[in-house]
Amino acid sequence: MEDHSKMIESLLEDVVDYGKTSFELAKLKTFDKASDIVSTLIPHTIVFLLLAVFMLFLNLGLAFWLGDIMGSTFLGFFAVAGFYILAGLILHFFMHKWIKKVICNYIIRSVYK
């Protein structure tokens, strides 16, 4: 009888060890995925910020140039703003689902790679 209790006790210790090991493995896998996502996100963020600054100065230059051509600076800014509102409406109404699908697929691919 004592033999069975030692076996059960040993089995319970193994189960506890297995549970702890499984938990540690899950933590490590989560940490690996999170670090992979962050390490991918940081360079993309830097490139995005640089492109945003480039686009800001490009649009300012375009607005001032168009304003010079049209005879009034504010008309150049309105022309640039009109272009962006038109582009935004086209994207929203015609390409919204496609863009959402591409972004979702990218996120899913980066999580499961």
Backbone atoms as SQL, in Angstrom:
CREATE TABLE atoms (id INTEGER PRIMARY KEY, chain TEXT, resi INTEGER, resn TEXT, atom TEXT, x REAL, y REAL, z REAL);
INSERT INTO atoms VALUES
  (1, 'A', 1, 'MET', 'N', 0.814, -1.182, 0.000),
  (2, 'A', 1, 'MET', 'CA', 0.000, 0.000, 0.000),
  (3, 'A', 1, 'MET', 'C', 0.868, 1.260, 0.000),
  (4, 'A', 2, 'GLU', 'N', 1.968, 1.186, 0.773),
  (5, 'A', 2, 'GLU', 'CA', 2.880, 2.310, 0.836),
  (6, 'A', 2, 'GLU', 'C', 3.546, 2.542, -0.521),
  (7, 'A', 3, 'ASP', 'N', 3.711, 1.460, -1.259),
  (8, 'A', 3, 'ASP', 'CA', 4.289, 1.550, -2.589),
  (9, 'A', 3, 'ASP', 'C', 3.403, 2.370, -3.528),
  (10, 'A', 4, 'HIS', 'N', 2.075, 2.158, -3.417),
  (11, 'A', 4, 'HIS', 'CA', 1.122, 2.908, -4.250),
  (12, 'A', 4, 'HIS', 'C', 1.116, 4.377, -3.874),
  (13, 'A', 5, 'SER', 'N', 1.184, 4.680, -2.593),
  (14, 'A', 5, 'SER', 'CA', 1.151, 6.083, -2.177),
  (15, 'A', 5, 'SER', 'C', 2.416, 6.806, -2.638),
  (16, 'A', 6, 'LYS', 'N', 3.568, 6.127, -2.632),
  (17, 'A', 6, 'LYS', 'CA', 4.806, 6.732, -3.129),
  (18, 'A', 6, 'LYS', 'C', 4.718, 6.960, -4.636),
  (19, 'A', 7, 'MET', 'N', 4.103, 6.020, -5.343),
  (20, 'A', 7, 'MET', 'CA', 3.946, 6.168, -6.790),
  (21, 'A', 7, 'MET', 'C', 3.009, 7.337, -7.114),
  (22, 'A', 8, 'ILE', 'N', 1.928, 7.439, -6.344),
  (23, 'A', 8, 'ILE', 'CA', 0.972, 8.528, -6.561),
  (24, 'A', 8, 'ILE', 'C', 1.630, 9.853, -6.228),
  (25, 'A', 9, 'GLU', 'N', 2.389, 9.885, -5.140),
  (26, 'A', 9, 'GLU', 'CA', 3.092, 11.107, -4.755),
  (27, 'A', 9, 'GLU', 'C', 4.112, 11.505, -5.822),
  (28, 'A', 10, 'SER', 'N', 4.825, 10.540, -6.340),
  (29, 'A', 10, 'SER', 'CA', 5.795, 10.793, -7.401),
  (30, 'A', 10, 'SER', 'C', 5.096, 11.281, -8.669),
  (31, 'A', 11, 'LEU', 'N', 3.953, 10.665, -8.963),
  (32, 'A', 11, 'LEU', 'CA', 3.178, 11.074, -10.130),
  (33, 'A', 11, 'LEU', 'C', 2.674, 12.510, -9.974),
  (34, 'A', 12, 'LEU', 'N', 2.198, 12.871, -8.796),
  (35, 'A', 12, 'LEU', 'CA', 1.728, 14.229, -8.542),
  (36, 'A', 12, 'LEU', 'C', 2.878, 15.242, -8.667),
  (37, 'A', 13, 'GLU', 'N', 4.051, 14.878, -8.187),
  (38, 'A', 13, 'GLU', 'CA', 5.216, 15.755, -8.322),
  (39, 'A', 13, 'GLU', 'C', 5.561, 15.951, -9.798),
  (40, 'A', 14, 'ASP', 'N', 5.481, 14.880, -10.565),
  (41, 'A', 14, 'ASP', 'CA', 5.746, 14.984, -12.004),
  (42, 'A', 14, 'ASP', 'C', 4.719, 15.875, -12.698),
  (43, 'A', 15, 'VAL', 'N', 3.447, 15.751, -12.288),
  (44, 'A', 15, 'VAL', 'CA', 2.390, 16.569, -12.880),
  (45, 'A', 15, 'VAL', 'C', 2.630, 18.042, -12.553),
  (46, 'A', 16, 'VAL', 'N', 3.015, 18.325, -11.297),
  (47, 'A', 16, 'VAL', 'CA', 3.296, 19.707, -10.903),
  (48, 'A', 16, 'VAL', 'C', 4.492, 20.241, -11.690),
  (49, 'A', 17, 'ASP', 'N', 5.533, 19.440, -11.823),
  (50, 'A', 17, 'ASP', 'CA', 6.698, 19.855, -12.608),
  (51, 'A', 17, 'ASP', 'C', 6.332, 20.092, -14.065),
  (52, 'A', 18, 'TYR', 'N', 5.505, 19.224, -14.622),
  (53, 'A', 18, 'TYR', 'CA', 5.055, 19.380, -16.006),
  (54, 'A', 18, 'TYR', 'C', 4.253, 20.671, -16.164),
  (55, 'A', 19, 'GLY', 'N', 3.377, 20.949, -15.202),
  (56, 'A', 19, 'GLY', 'CA', 2.578, 22.176, -15.246),
  (57, 'A', 19, 'GLY', 'C', 3.458, 23.413, -15.195),
  (58, 'A', 20, 'LYS', 'N', 4.457, 23.405, -14.295),
  (59, 'A', 20, 'LYS', 'CA', 5.368, 24.542, -14.192),
  (60, 'A', 20, 'LYS', 'C', 6.169, 24.716, -15.486),
  (61, 'A', 21, 'THR', 'N', 6.632, 23.615, -16.048),
  (62, 'A', 21, 'THR', 'CA', 7.413, 23.667, -17.283),
  (63, 'A', 21, 'THR', 'C', 6.554, 24.172, -18.446),
  (64, 'A', 22, 'SER', 'N', 5.319, 23.688, -18.518),
  (65, 'A', 22, 'SER', 'CA', 4.409, 24.139, -19.586),
  (66, 'A', 22, 'SER', 'C', 4.129, 25.631, -19.454),
  (67, 'A', 23, 'PHE', 'N', 3.950, 26.081, -18.211),
  (68, 'A', 23, 'PHE', 'CA', 3.696, 27.507, -17.982),
  (69, 'A', 23, 'PHE', 'C', 4.908, 28.341, -18.384),
  (70, 'A', 24, 'GLU', 'N', 6.091, 27.904, -18.027),
  (71, 'A', 24, 'GLU', 'CA', 7.314, 28.614, -18.410),
  (72, 'A', 24, 'GLU', 'C', 7.484, 28.644, -19.931),
  (73, 'A', 25, 'LEU', 'N', 7.180, 27.517, -20.579),
  (74, 'A', 25, 'LEU', 'CA', 7.271, 27.460, -22.039),
  (75, 'A', 25, 'LEU', 'C', 6.293, 28.437, -22.677),
  (76, 'A', 26, 'ALA', 'N', 5.073, 28.511, -22.151),
  (77, 'A', 26, 'ALA', 'CA', 4.084, 29.450, -22.688),
  (78, 'A', 26, 'ALA', 'C', 4.551, 30.891, -22.491),
  (79, 'A', 27, 'LYS', 'N', 5.138, 31.183, -21.338),
  (80, 'A', 27, 'LYS', 'CA', 5.661, 32.527, -21.098),
  (81, 'A', 27, 'LYS', 'C', 6.775, 32.860, -22.082),
  (82, 'A', 28, 'LEU', 'N', 7.671, 31.911, -22.307),
  (83, 'A', 28, 'LEU', 'CA', 8.780, 32.149, -23.232),
  (84, 'A', 28, 'LEU', 'C', 8.297, 32.326, -24.668),
  (85, 'A', 29, 'LYS', 'N', 7.311, 31.536, -25.077),
  (86, 'A', 29, 'LYS', 'CA', 6.765, 31.684, -26.431),
  (87, 'A', 29, 'LYS', 'C', 6.087, 33.039, -26.590),
  (88, 'A', 30, 'THR', 'N', 5.359, 33.466, -25.559),
  (89, 'A', 30, 'THR', 'CA', 4.700, 34.769, -25.602),
  (90, 'A', 30, 'THR', 'C', 5.729, 35.885, -25.671),
  (91, 'A', 31, 'PHE', 'N', 6.773, 35.775, -24.868),
  (92, 'A', 31, 'PHE', 'CA', 7.831, 36.776, -24.879),
  (93, 'A', 31, 'PHE', 'C', 8.526, 36.812, -26.236),
  (94, 'A', 32, 'ASP', 'N', 8.737, 35.656, -26.837),
  (95, 'A', 32, 'ASP', 'CA', 9.368, 35.590, -28.151),
  (96, 'A', 32, 'ASP', 'C', 8.517, 36.296, -29.199),
  (97, 'A', 33, 'LYS', 'N', 7.221, 36.015, -29.205),
  (98, 'A', 33, 'LYS', 'CA', 6.329, 36.653, -30.178),
  (99, 'A', 33, 'LYS', 'C', 6.253, 38.157, -29.953),
  (100, 'A', 34, 'ALA', 'N', 6.155, 38.569, -28.679),
  (101, 'A', 34, 'ALA', 'CA', 6.062, 39.996, -28.379),
  (102, 'A', 34, 'ALA', 'C', 7.339, 40.718, -28.797),
  (103, 'A', 35, 'SER', 'N', 8.489, 40.120, -28.524),
  (104, 'A', 35, 'SER', 'CA', 9.741, 40.769, -28.913),
  (105, 'A', 35, 'SER', 'C', 9.888, 40.802, -30.429),
  (106, 'A', 36, 'ASP', 'N', 9.401, 39.776, -31.115),
  (107, 'A', 36, 'ASP', 'CA', 9.449, 39.764, -32.576),
  (108, 'A', 36, 'ASP', 'C', 8.569, 40.871, -33.154),
  (109, 'A', 37, 'ILE', 'N', 7.380, 41.036, -32.592),
  (110, 'A', 37, 'ILE', 'CA', 6.462, 42.069, -33.078),
  (111, 'A', 37, 'ILE', 'C', 7.026, 43.458, -32.809),
  (112, 'A', 38, 'VAL', 'N', 7.578, 43.665, -31.605),
  (113, 'A', 38, 'VAL', 'CA', 8.142, 44.975, -31.269),
  (114, 'A', 38, 'VAL', 'C', 9.359, 45.273, -32.137),
  (115, 'A', 39, 'SER', 'N', 10.210, 44.270, -32.348),
  (116, 'A', 39, 'SER', 'CA', 11.403, 44.503, -33.162),
  (117, 'A', 39, 'SER', 'C', 11.048, 44.760, -34.626),
  (118, 'A', 40, 'THR', 'N', 9.913, 44.283, -35.070),
  (119, 'A', 40, 'THR', 'CA', 9.444, 44.581, -36.421),
  (120, 'A', 40, 'THR', 'C', 8.775, 45.954, -36.464),
  (121, 'A', 41, 'LEU', 'N', 8.080, 46.283, -35.382),
  (122, 'A', 41, 'LEU', 'CA', 7.314, 47.520, -35.340),
  (123, 'A', 41, 'LEU', 'C', 8.199, 48.764, -35.263),
  (124, 'A', 42, 'ILE', 'N', 9.304, 48.695, -34.549),
  (125, 'A', 42, 'ILE', 'CA', 10.160, 49.877, -34.359),
  (126, 'A', 42, 'ILE', 'C', 10.742, 50.381, -35.680),
  (127, 'A', 43, 'PRO', 'N', 11.365, 49.542, -36.502),
  (128, 'A', 43, 'PRO', 'CA', 11.867, 50.074, -37.788),
  (129, 'A', 43, 'PRO', 'C', 10.750, 50.603, -38.691),
  (130, 'A', 44, 'HIS', 'N', 9.595, 49.929, -38.679),
  (131, 'A', 44, 'HIS', 'CA', 8.477, 50.412, -39.493),
  (132, 'A', 44, 'HIS', 'C', 8.018, 51.786, -39.001),
  (133, 'A', 45, 'THR', 'N', 8.007, 51.991, -37.696),
  (134, 'A', 45, 'THR', 'CA', 7.599, 53.272, -37.129),
  (135, 'A', 45, 'THR', 'C', 8.581, 54.371, -37.519),
  (136, 'A', 46, 'ILE', 'N', 9.870, 54.069, -37.478),
  (137, 'A', 46, 'ILE', 'CA', 10.876, 55.062, -37.852),
  (138, 'A', 46, 'ILE', 'C', 10.725, 55.447, -39.321),
  (139, 'A', 47, 'VAL', 'N', 10.553, 54.464, -40.181),
  (140, 'A', 47, 'VAL', 'CA', 10.371, 54.750, -41.617),
  (141, 'A', 47, 'VAL', 'C', 9.096, 55.553, -41.830),
  (142, 'A', 48, 'PHE', 'N', 8.028, 55.197, -41.116),
  (143, 'A', 48, 'PHE', 'CA', 6.761, 55.925, -41.241),
  (144, 'A', 48, 'PHE', 'C', 6.932, 57.382, -40.820),
  (145, 'A', 49, 'LEU', 'N', 7.629, 57.623, -39.719),
  (146, 'A', 49, 'LEU', 'CA', 7.837, 58.996, -39.261),
  (147, 'A', 49, 'LEU', 'C', 8.666, 59.803, -40.257),
  (148, 'A', 50, 'LEU', 'N', 9.700, 59.189, -40.812),
  (149, 'A', 50, 'LEU', 'CA', 10.504, 59.886, -41.814),
  (150, 'A', 50, 'LEU', 'C', 9.686, 60.206, -43.065),
  (151, 'A', 51, 'LEU', 'N', 8.867, 59.254, -43.499),
  (152, 'A', 51, 'LEU', 'CA', 7.997, 59.511, -44.653),
  (153, 'A', 51, 'LEU', 'C', 6.955, 60.587, -44.341),
  (154, 'A', 52, 'ALA', 'N', 6.460, 60.613, -43.102),
  (155, 'A', 52, 'ALA', 'CA', 5.478, 61.626, -42.719),
  (156, 'A', 52, 'ALA', 'C', 6.106, 63.017, -42.738),
  (157, 'A', 53, 'VAL', 'N', 7.335, 63.134, -42.243),
  (158, 'A', 53, 'VAL', 'CA', 8.017, 64.436, -42.283),
  (159, 'A', 53, 'VAL', 'C', 8.279, 64.844, -43.732),
  (160, 'A', 54, 'PHE', 'N', 8.703, 63.898, -44.551),
  (161, 'A', 54, 'PHE', 'CA', 8.923, 64.179, -45.976),
  (162, 'A', 54, 'PHE', 'C', 7.633, 64.669, -46.631),
  (163, 'A', 55, 'MET', 'N', 6.538, 63.956, -46.380),
  (164, 'A', 55, 'MET', 'CA', 5.253, 64.331, -46.978),
  (165, 'A', 55, 'MET', 'C', 4.780, 65.698, -46.469),
  (166, 'A', 56, 'LEU', 'N', 5.040, 65.989, -45.200),
  (167, 'A', 56, 'LEU', 'CA', 4.657, 67.291, -44.652),
  (168, 'A', 56, 'LEU', 'C', 5.350, 68.417, -45.411),
  (169, 'A', 57, 'PHE', 'N', 6.663, 68.312, -45.557),
  (170, 'A', 57, 'PHE', 'CA', 7.392, 69.357, -46.251),
  (171, 'A', 57, 'PHE', 'C', 7.056, 69.403, -47.743),
  (172, 'A', 58, 'LEU', 'N', 6.836, 68.238, -48.338),
  (173, 'A', 58, 'LEU', 'CA', 6.441, 68.205, -49.745),
  (174, 'A', 58, 'LEU', 'C', 5.099, 68.907, -49.935),
  (175, 'A', 59, 'ASN', 'N', 4.152, 68.629, -49.054),
  (176, 'A', 59, 'ASN', 'CA', 2.829, 69.250, -49.172),
  (177, 'A', 59, 'ASN', 'C', 2.873, 70.744, -48.870),
  (178, 'A', 60, 'LEU', 'N', 3.700, 71.146, -47.913),
  (179, 'A', 60, 'LEU', 'CA', 3.846, 72.578, -47.660),
  (180, 'A', 60, 'LEU', 'C', 4.424, 73.281, -48.890),
  (181, 'A', 61, 'GLY', 'N', 5.459, 72.687, -49.456),
  (182, 'A', 61, 'GLY', 'CA', 6.052, 73.275, -50.666),
  (183, 'A', 61, 'GLY', 'C', 5.059, 73.326, -51.808),
  (184, 'A', 62, 'LEU', 'N', 4.307, 72.250, -51.990),
  (185, 'A', 62, 'LEU', 'CA', 3.300, 72.214, -53.060),
  (186, 'A', 62, 'LEU', 'C', 2.220, 73.262, -52.827),
  (187, 'A', 63, 'ALA', 'N', 1.780, 73.396, -51.578),
  (188, 'A', 63, 'ALA', 'CA', 0.739, 74.380, -51.273),
  (189, 'A', 63, 'ALA', 'C', 1.231, 75.805, -51.525),
  (190, 'A', 64, 'PHE', 'N', 2.460, 76.104, -51.097),
  (191, 'A', 64, 'PHE', 'CA', 2.995, 77.442, -51.350),
  (192, 'A', 64, 'PHE', 'C', 3.194, 77.693, -52.846),
  (193, 'A', 65, 'TRP', 'N', 3.651, 76.674, -53.570),
  (194, 'A', 65, 'TRP', 'CA', 3.869, 76.805, -55.008),
  (195, 'A', 65, 'TRP', 'C', 2.544, 77.034, -55.743),
  (196, 'A', 66, 'LEU', 'N', 1.535, 76.200, -55.385),
  (197, 'A', 66, 'LEU', 'CA', 0.221, 76.383, -56.012),
  (198, 'A', 66, 'LEU', 'C', -0.380, 77.728, -55.641),
  (199, 'A', 67, 'GLY', 'N', -0.164, 78.155, -54.403),
  (200, 'A', 67, 'GLY', 'CA', -0.644, 79.471, -53.984),
  (201, 'A', 67, 'GLY', 'C', 0.018, 80.588, -54.758),
  (202, 'A', 68, 'ASP', 'N', 1.290, 80.414, -55.048),
  (203, 'A', 68, 'ASP', 'CA', 2.015, 81.396, -55.862),
  (204, 'A', 68, 'ASP', 'C', 1.430, 81.455, -57.277),
  (205, 'A', 69, 'ILE', 'N', 1.144, 80.286, -57.834),
  (206, 'A', 69, 'ILE', 'CA', 0.568, 80.228, -59.189),
  (207, 'A', 69, 'ILE', 'C', -0.838, 80.825, -59.207),
  (208, 'A', 70, 'MET', 'N', -1.637, 80.527, -58.169),
  (209, 'A', 70, 'MET', 'CA', -3.027, 80.991, -58.125),
  (210, 'A', 70, 'MET', 'C', -3.153, 82.439, -57.640),
  (211, 'A', 71, 'GLY', 'N', -2.081, 82.990, -57.123),
  (212, 'A', 71, 'GLY', 'CA', -2.128, 84.384, -56.707),
  (213, 'A', 71, 'GLY', 'C', -2.455, 84.588, -55.246),
  (214, 'A', 72, 'SER', 'N', -2.772, 83.526, -54.512),
  (215, 'A', 72, 'SER', 'CA', -3.090, 83.656, -53.095),
  (216, 'A', 72, 'SER', 'C', -2.643, 82.381, -52.371),
  (217, 'A', 73, 'THR', 'N', -1.901, 82.566, -51.306),
  (218, 'A', 73, 'THR', 'CA', -1.327, 81.411, -50.614),
  (219, 'A', 73, 'THR', 'C', -2.398, 80.460, -50.094),
  (220, 'A', 74, 'PHE', 'N', -3.475, 81.021, -49.534),
  (221, 'A', 74, 'PHE', 'CA', -4.486, 80.143, -48.955),
  (222, 'A', 74, 'PHE', 'C', -5.182, 79.284, -50.006),
  (223, 'A', 75, 'LEU', 'N', -5.244, 79.746, -51.244),
  (224, 'A', 75, 'LEU', 'CA', -5.836, 78.927, -52.304),
  (225, 'A', 75, 'LEU', 'C', -4.983, 77.685, -52.587),
  (226, 'A', 76, 'GLY', 'N', -3.666, 77.821, -52.479),
  (227, 'A', 76, 'GLY', 'CA', -2.781, 76.664, -52.639),
  (228, 'A', 76, 'GLY', 'C', -3.017, 75.634, -51.553),
  (229, 'A', 77, 'PHE', 'N', -3.198, 76.114, -50.304),
  (230, 'A', 77, 'PHE', 'CA', -3.480, 75.185, -49.205),
  (231, 'A', 77, 'PHE', 'C', -4.852, 74.530, -49.382),
  (232, 'A', 78, 'PHE', 'N', -5.841, 75.297, -49.854),
  (233, 'A', 78, 'PHE', 'CA', -7.156, 74.703, -50.111),
  (234, 'A', 78, 'PHE', 'C', -7.092, 73.658, -51.222),
  (235, 'A', 79, 'ALA', 'N', -6.284, 73.906, -52.243),
  (236, 'A', 79, 'ALA', 'CA', -6.150, 72.941, -53.339),
  (237, 'A', 79, 'ALA', 'C', -5.537, 71.637, -52.833),
  (238, 'A', 80, 'VAL', 'N', -4.481, 71.743, -52.026),
  (239, 'A', 80, 'VAL', 'CA', -3.848, 70.538, -51.471),
  (240, 'A', 80, 'VAL', 'C', -4.824, 69.816, -50.540),
  (241, 'A', 81, 'ALA', 'N', -5.531, 70.560, -49.707),
  (242, 'A', 81, 'ALA', 'CA', -6.512, 69.954, -48.802),
  (243, 'A', 81, 'ALA', 'C', -7.634, 69.279, -49.594),
  (244, 'A', 82, 'GLY', 'N', -8.075, 69.921, -50.676),
  (245, 'A', 82, 'GLY', 'CA', -9.107, 69.323, -51.523),
  (246, 'A', 82, 'GLY', 'C', -8.658, 68.009, -52.133),
  (247, 'A', 83, 'PHE', 'N', -7.391, 67.969, -52.578),
  (248, 'A', 83, 'PHE', 'CA', -6.858, 66.725, -53.124),
  (249, 'A', 83, 'PHE', 'C', -6.899, 65.621, -52.066),
  (250, 'A', 84, 'TYR', 'N', -6.494, 65.943, -50.822),
  (251, 'A', 84, 'TYR', 'CA', -6.454, 64.920, -49.777),
  (252, 'A', 84, 'TYR', 'C', -7.846, 64.488, -49.332),
  (253, 'A', 85, 'ILE', 'N', -8.797, 65.388, -49.311),
  (254, 'A', 85, 'ILE', 'CA', -10.159, 64.974, -48.948),
  (255, 'A', 85, 'ILE', 'C', -10.734, 64.077, -50.044),
  (256, 'A', 86, 'LEU', 'N', -10.443, 64.386, -51.295),
  (257, 'A', 86, 'LEU', 'CA', -10.904, 63.543, -52.406),
  (258, 'A', 86, 'LEU', 'C', -10.249, 62.162, -52.343),
  (259, 'A', 87, 'ALA', 'N', -8.934, 62.129, -52.118),
  (260, 'A', 87, 'ALA', 'CA', -8.228, 60.843, -51.999),
  (261, 'A', 87, 'ALA', 'C', -8.747, 60.043, -50.806),
  (262, 'A', 88, 'GLY', 'N', -9.003, 60.723, -49.700),
  (263, 'A', 88, 'GLY', 'CA', -9.530, 60.041, -48.518),
  (264, 'A', 88, 'GLY', 'C', -10.909, 59.450, -48.748),
  (265, 'A', 89, 'LEU', 'N', -11.767, 60.177, -49.425),
  (266, 'A', 89, 'LEU', 'CA', -13.110, 59.661, -49.733),
  (267, 'A', 89, 'LEU', 'C', -13.041, 58.466, -50.678),
  (268, 'A', 90, 'ILE', 'N', -12.175, 58.543, -51.673),
  (269, 'A', 90, 'ILE', 'CA', -12.019, 57.410, -52.593),
  (270, 'A', 90, 'ILE', 'C', -11.527, 56.181, -51.845),
  (271, 'A', 91, 'LEU', 'N', -10.523, 56.366, -50.987),
  (272, 'A', 91, 'LEU', 'CA', -10.018, 55.235, -50.195),
  (273, 'A', 91, 'LEU', 'C', -11.091, 54.668, -49.279),
  (274, 'A', 92, 'HIS', 'N', -11.839, 55.553, -48.641),
  (275, 'A', 92, 'HIS', 'CA', -12.861, 55.096, -47.695),
  (276, 'A', 92, 'HIS', 'C', -13.966, 54.307, -48.385),
  (277, 'A', 93, 'PHE', 'N', -14.456, 54.806, -49.489),
  (278, 'A', 93, 'PHE', 'CA', -15.605, 54.165, -50.114),
  (279, 'A', 93, 'PHE', 'C', -15.257, 53.008, -51.041),
  (280, 'A', 94, 'PHE', 'N', -14.085, 53.028, -51.649),
  (281, 'A', 94, 'PHE', 'CA', -13.774, 52.005, -52.637),
  (282, 'A', 94, 'PHE', 'C', -12.700, 51.007, -52.206),
  (283, 'A', 95, 'MET', 'N', -11.802, 51.403, -51.310),
  (284, 'A', 95, 'MET', 'CA', -10.682, 50.526, -50.979),
  (285, 'A', 95, 'MET', 'C', -10.615, 50.157, -49.495),
  (286, 'A', 96, 'HIS', 'N', -11.594, 50.564, -48.692),
  (287, 'A', 96, 'HIS', 'CA', -11.564, 50.340, -47.245),
  (288, 'A', 96, 'HIS', 'C', -11.466, 48.852, -46.904),
  (289, 'A', 97, 'LYS', 'N', -12.296, 48.031, -47.509),
  (290, 'A', 97, 'LYS', 'CA', -12.284, 46.594, -47.213),
  (291, 'A', 97, 'LYS', 'C', -10.978, 45.943, -47.661),
  (292, 'A', 98, 'TRP', 'N', -10.473, 46.360, -48.814),
  (293, 'A', 98, 'TRP', 'CA', -9.218, 45.790, -49.305),
  (294, 'A', 98, 'TRP', 'C', -8.051, 46.136, -48.379),
  (295, 'A', 99, 'ILE', 'N', -7.973, 47.404, -47.954),
  (296, 'A', 99, 'ILE', 'CA', -6.895, 47.821, -47.055),
  (297, 'A', 99, 'ILE', 'C', -7.001, 47.088, -45.722),
  (298, 'A', 100, 'LYS', 'N', -8.208, 46.965, -45.203),
  (299, 'A', 100, 'LYS', 'CA', -8.421, 46.257, -43.936),
  (300, 'A', 100, 'LYS', 'C', -7.990, 44.800, -44.054),
  (301, 'A', 101, 'LYS', 'N', -8.305, 44.166, -45.170),
  (302, 'A', 101, 'LYS', 'CA', -7.933, 42.766, -45.386),
  (303, 'A', 101, 'LYS', 'C', -6.415, 42.603, -45.449),
  (304, 'A', 102, 'VAL', 'N', -5.739, 43.505, -46.153),
  (305, 'A', 102, 'VAL', 'CA', -4.276, 43.441, -46.265),
  (306, 'A', 102, 'VAL', 'C', -3.621, 43.607, -44.894),
  (307, 'A', 103, 'ILE', 'N', -4.100, 44.565, -44.111),
  (308, 'A', 103, 'ILE', 'CA', -3.524, 44.801, -42.783),
  (309, 'A', 103, 'ILE', 'C', -3.778, 43.615, -41.859),
  (310, 'A', 104, 'CYS', 'N', -4.993, 43.073, -41.885),
  (311, 'A', 104, 'CYS', 'CA', -5.310, 41.900, -41.048),
  (312, 'A', 104, 'CYS', 'C', -4.436, 40.708, -41.429),
  (313, 'A', 105, 'ASN', 'N', -4.262, 40.472, -42.705),
  (314, 'A', 105, 'ASN', 'CA', -3.412, 39.358, -43.149),
  (315, 'A', 105, 'ASN', 'C', -1.968, 39.555, -42.721),
  (316, 'A', 106, 'TYR', 'N', -1.481, 40.782, -42.779),
  (317, 'A', 106, 'TYR', 'CA', -0.106, 41.067, -42.352),
  (318, 'A', 106, 'TYR', 'C', 0.067, 40.786, -40.861),
  (319, 'A', 107, 'ILE', 'N', -0.893, 41.212, -40.053),
  (320, 'A', 107, 'ILE', 'CA', -0.804, 40.981, -38.605),
  (321, 'A', 107, 'ILE', 'C', -0.862, 39.492, -38.299),
  (322, 'A', 108, 'ILE', 'N', -1.763, 38.772, -38.948),
  (323, 'A', 108, 'ILE', 'CA', -1.884, 37.340, -38.709),
  (324, 'A', 108, 'ILE', 'C', -0.613, 36.616, -39.125),
  (325, 'A', 109, 'ARG', 'N', -0.036, 36.992, -40.285),
  (326, 'A', 109, 'ARG', 'CA', 1.212, 36.366, -40.719),
  (327, 'A', 109, 'ARG', 'C', 2.343, 36.612, -39.733),
  (328, 'A', 110, 'SER', 'N', 2.441, 37.837, -39.204),
  (329, 'A', 110, 'SER', 'CA', 3.547, 38.122, -38.286),
  (330, 'A', 110, 'SER', 'C', 3.341, 37.446, -36.932),
  (331, 'A', 111, 'VAL', 'N', 2.109, 37.188, -36.516),
  (332, 'A', 111, 'VAL', 'CA', 1.889, 36.491, -35.254),
  (333, 'A', 111, 'VAL', 'C', 2.177, 35.009, -35.394),
  (334, 'A', 112, 'TYR', 'N', 1.834, 34.419, -36.534),
  (335, 'A', 112, 'TYR', 'CA', 1.988, 32.969, -36.700),
  (336, 'A', 112, 'TYR', 'C', 3.272, 32.539, -37.392),
  (337, 'A', 113, 'LYS', 'N', 4.219, 33.446, -37.611),
  (338, 'A', 113, 'LYS', 'CA', 5.457, 33.003, -38.258),
  (339, 'A', 113, 'LYS', 'C', 6.454, 32.470, -37.265);
